[in-house]
Amino acid sequence: MKLFDDSRPMLQLTVSQFSDRLRRWLERRPELARIGISGEISGWKPQPNGNVFFSLKDDRAILRCFVYWSDAKKLPAVRDGVAVVATGTIGIWEKSSEYQLRVVEIAPLGVGAIAAKVEALRKRLAAEGLFDLARKRLFARFPRRVALVSARGQGAGDFETTLREKSPNVAVTFVETRVQGEGAEIDIAEAIDRASRQDVDAVILLRGGGSYEDRYPFNTEPVVRAIVRSRHPVVTAIGHTGDRHLADEAADAVFKTPTAAAEYIAASWIEVGGRMLRQQALLGRAIEAVVVRSARELAADEQGLHVAVERKISYAARRVLELANRVERHNPRHRVAERATRLTAAQSKLDAARYRVFAARANTLALAQTRLLALNPRGPLERGYAIVTHAGRALRDAHEVTAGAQIEAQLFRGRLGARVERVGDE
């Protein structure tokens, strides 16, 4: 069977000519000049210039739609999943050879099929108590390890980059899974189960936005039940601020974006680090104040001693002059020599006394400085000791933890994470 009639001449056109003829043919069809098409809104995307792109879809087909900013201002508030009648004109987008509806009016018909299905599931799971606040679990104040359930590039990069910059001490175990497409809800639920078996403080379930259909797996029963049965608290960051998914309803904590989730996890560590720096600065200023005050007191004592010695020497000199004058008057040479010897001895005693006072003050200052330095918490660290903490608290007794516990050692420079192998009394 021949596909073409060889007896008729073949029409040969360029791509542009063909698109132009098809566009003009559509424009000449009066029934397509103004047409209303019903369907469910998908991928509603306002642009910076005010124009809007979206799609209309049903269970068999999808139609691309476009709204100019001047018409978009007049449209009612709609969102993905809402059934509407969009009125406009059919045209050709020649650059991509796609036909589309240039929309001028939208009339909502009610909740679309997908949204209605999600709402029915929400009511059924809520009746089971899966969304109750009473079953929500507390998130660890100082998480050391988290399991990240996501697909590569679906916001996971933003999460890991932010956490690495703000709190590099938190380890991330990546549990990769599909997050969209047919059957993705089963993969996500299995990934949550795998993450739940990990030795972590929390499970982070994230995506990174996307259309309503792309995010549909997060509105399914398998994902909700996997979140509920997780051994660890589950945090969601699906990345679409306009909707709240069933996964968000079941999760123990919800964030608008993957970056916001990472910043929350790092916040406690940042707060503790800032507090330690402030305390270290306060201690440094206190030590400096004590040293300065001691130095001032020593200087004042030295000045007072110098004045006292000078006063005694001056007094002794006057006495010598008086004696010398008296001797000259009585000419007792031997008594003058005796007085001179006694004066020399007295001056030597004064010099020795001044040296002893200076030495005693210097020793007192050195002892005070040594005691102050001994109180500096970084001193033992510089000599090779470490401050060992567990759950944010310093350990003083080995029996405060058990084998297998995660501990952290603060060294003079940096920190070490470790696991306790054994606990003993030695």
URJO-V78543 format. One record per residue. D_CENTER is the distance of its C-alpha to the mean C-alpha in whole Angstrom. Layout:
<<D_CENTER> <D_CENTER>>
This chain:
<<69> <68> <65> <66> <70> <71> <74> <72> <70> <67> <64> <62> <59> <56> <53> <52> <56> <55> <52> <54> <57> <55> <53> <56> <58> <55> <55> <59> <58> <59> <57> <54> <54> <52> <51> <49> <47> <45> <42> <38> <35> <33> <30> <31> <29> <30> <30> <29> <33> <34> <35> <34> <34> <34> <36> <39> <39> <42> <42> <44> <43> <41> <41> <39> <39> <39> <39> <40> <38> <41> <41> <38> <38> <41> <39> <38> <34> <34> <31> <31> <33> <36> <39> <41> <44> <43> <46> <47> <49> <48> <48> <47> <44> <46> <44> <42> <46> <44> <46> <44> <44> <44> <43> <44> <44> <42> <43> <41> <43> <40> <38> <38> <39> <35> <34> <37> <36> <32> <34> <36> <34> <31> <34> <36> <32> <32> <35> <34> <32> <29> <27> <28> <25> <27> <26> <22> <20> <18> <15> <14> <13> <12> <12> <13> <14> <13> <16> <15> <18> <18> <21> <20> <19> <18> <15> <14> <14> <11> <9> <10> <10> <6> <5> <9> <8> <5> <7> <10> <12> <10> <13> <13> <17> <18> <20> <22> <24> <25> <24> <27> <30> <33> <33> <29> <28> <30> <28> <25> <26> <27> <24> <23> <25> <25> <21> <22> <25> <22> <21> <18> <16> <15> <16> <14> <16> <15> <18> <17> <20> <23> <27> <28> <30> <27> <25> <28> <27> <24> <27> <29> <31> <30> <26> <26> <28> <26> <23> <25> <27> <24> <24> <20> <18> <17> <14> <15> <14> <17> <16> <19> <19> <23> <24> <23> <24> <25> <22> <20> <23> <23> <19> <18> <15> <15> <12> <14> <12> <10> <8> <7> <7> <5> <2> <5> <6> <4> <5> <9> <9> <8> <11> <13> <13> <14> <16> <18> <18> <20> <22> <23> <24> <26> <28> <29> <30> <32> <33> <34> <36> <38> <39> <40> <42> <44> <45> <46> <48> <50> <51> <52> <54> <55> <57> <58> <60> <61> <63> <65> <66> <67> <69> <71> <72> <73> <75> <76> <77> <79> <81> <82> <83> <85> <87> <87> <89> <91> <92> <93> <96> <97> <96> <95> <94> <93> <91> <89> <88> <87> <84> <83> <82> <80> <78> <77> <76> <74> <72> <71> <70> <68> <66> <66> <64> <62> <61> <60> <58> <56> <55> <54> <52> <50> <50> <49> <46> <45> <45> <42> <40> <40> <39> <36> <35> <35> <33> <30> <28> <27> <31> <31> <28> <30> <33> <31> <30> <27> <25> <24> <22> <21> <19> <18> <21> <24> <27> <30> <32> <32> <33> <30> <28> <30> <30> <27> <25> <21> <21> <20> <22> <21> <24> <25> <22> <19> <19> <20> <19> <23> <25> <28> <31> <33> <34> <37> <39> <40>>
